[in-house]
């Protein structure tokens, strides 16, 4: 049986991975063409990463999922400590990446490489982190957590409502996601089939309500 929380965690991982890969594709395209990127577009994409995966998804893993696992089994304690440390490190890294983008925008070509390298480090870091969670932690959770544990986790993760996995955006975020959908077109897109479908669905809803 796959629980609601497990499904949502995997879907949110796919959305974040797609966003990170899209950022890298945009960077590569502009490097290849010797052009400057749309800085406002990149700021919007990084703001999404900070507001949703960093502040909602990762926080709930560290504050809810990981403590429940520690309470139920002595297995993977060191791994859970590492993943918690990754979450703390990720918050620092997104600030560095946003600063590197601002440096590129304000100071020009002399800061392009620093931004590109920071973006690659951040993407590599979180792609590896998410793969480790899916390979080790989620299967362990399915084995050892109780019915009540899952009820708590399902309720908590269902409240995330990330628009990039198909939910209607909250009113405060509607303009942000309208912008993101508009600035990440095919063929760059958002990578994974699930995210592409969710994005297309969001675009249709926007057209229906406009």
Secondary structure, 3 states (H helix, E strand, C coil): CCCHHHHHHHHHHHHHHHHHHHHHHHHHHHHHHCCCCCHHHHHHHHHHHHHHHHHHHHHHHHHHHHHHHHHHCCCCHHHHHHHHHHHHHHHHHHHHHHHHHHHHHHHHHHHHHHHHHHHHHHHHHHHHHHHHHHHHHHHHHHHHCCHHHHHHHHHHHHCCCCHHHCCCCCHHHHHHHHHHHHHCCCCCCCCCHHHHHHHHHHHHHHHHHC
